[in-house]
Amino acid sequence: MRTVIYSMSMSLDGYVNGPDGSFDWGAPDAELHQFHNDRVRTQTHQVCGRNLYEIMRYWETPQDDWGPIEHDFAGVWNPLSKIVVSSTLTDADLGPNARLATASVADEVRAITEGVVGVGGATLASALAREDLIDDYSVFVYPVLVGGGTPFFATDVSQTSLTLVEHRQFAGGVTHLHYRRE
């Protein structure tokens, strides 16, 4: 069985980035970073758009200033199967364990029949939510107001009932809310 999880950081006013596209307010502290490491460790696939994929390429090259948590994340992230939805990237632009989507994001996800599929990116998540393909929403609410940007939740999705599965407050003020579709 396949489980699709939409997981992103969100400002308290509901955005994944600010009006200028920045999300520097979303850098995790050590406790939250370890939580992300453990969460991503359970995934078998990651679906991401071009922007997120290019940001995450950072993890392909170890840095001298990384600590154990960062090295652990790179060790989890790099072997993960990645499906990149982009109309501008080519196969030559992709790193290891990544491939370009050859179908719609919904069809790509439907083709995965087993495992845990992470989805990063509000636009992709909107397309999947419209098709009722998201099973879990994993929201990391940051105590910041950004005043606009890309909304975490799609505005053109029908009402969806969710059940709170887990919640956790991190020392740095971030609240994690994990909901499952009923």
C-alpha positions as CSV (number, residue, x, y, z in Angstrom):
1,M,0.0,0.0,0.0
2,R,1.1,3.5,-0.8
3,T,1.0,6.5,1.7
4,V,1.3,10.0,0.3
5,I,2.5,12.7,2.8
6,Y,2.5,16.4,2.1
7,S,5.1,17.9,4.4
8,M,6.2,21.5,4.5
9,S,7.0,24.3,6.8
10,M,4.4,27.0,7.1
11,S,4.3,30.5,8.6
12,L,1.6,31.1,11.2
13,D,-0.3,33.0,8.6
14,G,-0.3,30.0,6.3
15,Y,2.5,30.5,3.8
16,V,5.4,28.2,2.7
17,N,7.4,31.3,1.6
18,G,7.2,35.0,1.9
19,P,6.1,37.5,-0.7
20,D,9.6,37.6,-2.2
21,G,9.8,33.8,-2.3
22,S,12.2,33.6,0.7
23,F,11.8,31.1,3.5
24,D,14.9,31.8,5.6
25,W,12.6,31.8,8.6
26,G,12.2,28.0,8.1
27,A,15.7,26.8,9.0
28,P,15.4,24.0,11.5
29,D,17.3,23.9,14.8
30,A,19.1,20.6,15.8
31,E,16.1,19.1,17.5
32,L,13.8,19.8,14.5
33,H,16.4,18.7,12.0
34,Q,16.8,15.3,13.7
35,F,13.0,15.0,13.6
36,H,13.1,15.6,9.8
37,N,15.9,13.1,9.4
38,D,13.8,10.4,11.1
39,R,10.7,11.4,9.2
40,V,12.4,11.3,5.8
41,R,14.1,8.0,6.7
42,T,10.7,6.3,6.5
43,Q,10.1,7.5,2.9
44,T,10.7,5.5,-0.2
45,H,10.1,8.3,-2.7
46,Q,10.1,12.1,-2.8
47,V,8.2,14.1,-5.4
48,C,9.3,17.7,-5.7
49,G,9.1,20.6,-8.1
50,R,12.1,22.3,-9.7
51,N,12.6,24.9,-7.0
52,L,12.6,22.5,-4.1
53,Y,14.7,20.0,-6.0
54,E,17.3,22.6,-6.8
55,I,17.4,23.7,-3.1
56,M,17.8,20.1,-1.9
57,R,20.8,19.5,-4.3
58,Y,22.7,21.2,-1.5
59,W,22.7,17.9,0.3
60,E,24.6,16.1,-2.5
61,T,28.0,17.6,-1.5
62,P,29.1,17.3,2.1
63,Q,30.2,20.6,3.6
64,D,33.1,21.1,6.1
65,D,30.9,22.8,8.6
66,W,28.3,20.1,8.8
67,G,27.8,18.3,12.0
68,P,26.5,14.7,12.6
69,I,22.8,15.7,12.0
70,E,23.6,17.2,8.6
71,H,25.7,14.2,7.6
72,D,22.9,11.9,8.7
73,F,20.3,13.8,6.6
74,A,22.5,13.7,3.5
75,G,22.9,9.9,4.1
76,V,19.1,9.6,4.2
77,W,18.3,12.1,1.4
78,N,20.8,11.1,-1.3
79,P,19.8,7.5,-1.8
80,L,16.0,8.4,-1.7
81,S,14.2,8.0,-5.1
82,K,13.2,11.4,-6.3
83,I,10.7,12.3,-9.0
84,V,11.2,15.9,-10.2
85,V,8.3,17.7,-11.8
86,S,9.7,20.3,-14.1
87,S,9.3,21.7,-17.6
88,T,12.7,23.4,-17.6
89,L,15.1,20.9,-16.2
90,T,16.6,18.1,-18.3
91,D,18.0,14.7,-17.3
92,A,21.5,16.2,-17.4
93,D,20.4,18.6,-14.7
94,L,19.5,15.9,-12.2
95,G,21.7,14.3,-9.6
96,P,21.8,10.7,-8.4
97,N,18.5,8.8,-7.7
98,A,16.4,11.5,-9.4
99,R,14.4,11.4,-12.6
100,L,12.1,13.7,-14.4
101,A,8.4,13.1,-14.2
102,T,7.1,11.8,-17.6
103,A,3.4,12.1,-16.7
104,S,1.3,14.4,-14.6
105,V,2.2,14.5,-10.9
106,A,-1.1,12.6,-10.1
107,D,-0.3,9.8,-12.6
108,E,3.3,9.6,-11.3
109,V,2.0,9.1,-7.7
110,R,-0.7,6.6,-8.8
111,A,2.1,4.6,-10.5
112,I,3.8,4.1,-7.1
113,T,1.8,1.3,-5.4
114,E,4.0,0.6,-2.3
115,G,5.9,2.7,0.2
116,V,5.8,6.2,1.6
117,V,5.8,9.1,-0.9
118,G,6.8,12.5,0.4
119,V,5.5,15.5,-1.5
120,G,7.3,18.8,-1.2
121,G,5.8,21.9,-2.8
122,A,2.5,23.6,-2.4
123,T,1.7,23.6,-6.1
124,L,2.3,19.9,-6.5
125,A,0.4,19.2,-3.3
126,S,-2.6,21.2,-4.7
127,A,-2.7,19.1,-7.8
128,L,-2.6,15.9,-5.7
129,A,-5.2,17.2,-3.2
130,R,-7.6,17.9,-6.1
131,E,-7.2,14.3,-7.1
132,D,-7.7,13.2,-3.4
133,L,-4.2,11.5,-3.4
134,I,-2.8,13.0,-0.2
135,D,-3.2,10.7,2.8
136,D,-1.3,12.7,5.4
137,Y,-0.6,16.4,6.0
138,S,2.6,17.0,8.1
139,V,2.6,20.7,8.9
140,F,5.5,22.5,10.7
141,V,4.1,25.8,11.9
142,Y,6.7,28.5,12.5
143,P,6.0,31.4,14.9
144,V,6.4,34.0,12.2
145,L,4.0,36.1,10.1
146,V,5.2,36.7,6.5
147,G,2.3,38.6,5.1
148,G,1.8,36.8,1.8
149,G,3.5,34.3,-0.5
150,T,2.6,30.8,-1.6
151,P,-0.2,29.4,0.6
152,F,0.4,26.0,2.2
153,F,-3.1,24.8,1.4
154,A,-4.8,24.8,-2.0
155,T,-7.8,27.0,-2.3
156,D,-9.5,25.0,-5.0
157,V,-9.8,21.7,-3.1
158,S,-13.1,20.3,-1.9
159,Q,-13.7,20.0,1.9
160,T,-11.5,17.2,3.3
161,S,-12.0,15.9,6.9
162,L,-8.8,15.2,8.7
163,T,-7.9,13.5,12.0
164,L,-5.0,14.7,14.2
165,V,-2.6,11.8,14.5
166,E,0.3,13.5,16.3
167,H,1.3,17.0,17.5
168,R,4.6,18.2,19.0
169,Q,6.0,21.5,20.2
170,F,9.7,22.0,19.6
171,A,11.9,24.0,21.9
172,G,12.5,26.6,19.2
173,G,8.8,27.4,19.0
174,V,7.8,25.3,15.9
175,T,4.7,23.2,16.2
176,H,4.3,20.0,14.2
177,L,0.8,18.9,13.3
178,H,0.3,15.6,11.6
179,Y,-3.2,14.9,10.2
180,R,-4.5,11.9,8.3
181,R,-7.4,12.0,5.8
182,E,-10.5,10.3,7.1
